[in-house]
Amino acid sequence: MMIKKKDRFETRSGKAYEIAGRWGKDFILSPIKESDDECLIYTPSEMEEFLETGHFKKVGGVK
C-alpha cells in the first residue's frame, strides 16, 4: 500500500490520525482531534505491520 500525506488511519481504540509528512523515511502521524497534540513517528516497516495486523486501518484521505 502506498502511504502519502493526508492519508487517514484509525487505531483499534478509535483514535484517528493523518499522515502529516515524513521525517527522513519515517512517517509522522498527527492526531485529527485538536485537543490531542501527541504525534506518532513510525518506520515504513512498522506502518506495514500495523496495517497487516489491524492495529491501524485506513479510513480515507484527501485526493
N, C-alpha and C positions, 0 to 999 in steps of 0.2 A: 504494500500500500504506500502510495506517495503521500507524505505529510507536508503541508505547506502552511504558510502564515494565514491566520484567521480560521483554520480548521478548528472545530469544537469537539470536545470529548467530555464524557461524564464518567465519574468513578462509580463503583458499586454502591457507595454510600450516598450517591446522588449529587455530589459536588461537580459543578460544571467548570471547565477550563477552556481557554482558547490559546492556540499557538501564537505567542507574541512575537516570536522570531527565533533566531539561533545565536548561540554563543560558541563560536568555532563550529564543531559538528553537532553539538548538543542542542536539544530543543528546549525552549523556555515556554512554560505554560503559565498563563496568567488567569487568575480566577475571574469568572464572569460576575459574581456577586461583588458589588462595590465595597461592601463592608469587610470583605476578606482581602488582605493585602499580601498574603503569602504565595509567592510564585514557586513553581517547581522547575527543576532542571533535570532532564534525562538524556541519556545517550540514545542514538538510534536503535541499538540492540535492546535496550531496556523498554523503549516505546513499543517495539515489535513484540516483545514478550508480554507486556501488559495488555496489548490488543489481542494476542492469541489466547491468553488465559482469562480474558474477560474483566480484568481489573479496570481497564478503560474501554468504553465503546464510543465510536464516532457518532456524533449527533448532528452534524451539519458543519456549515462554514459559509464564508462569503465567496461568491463567484466573481 
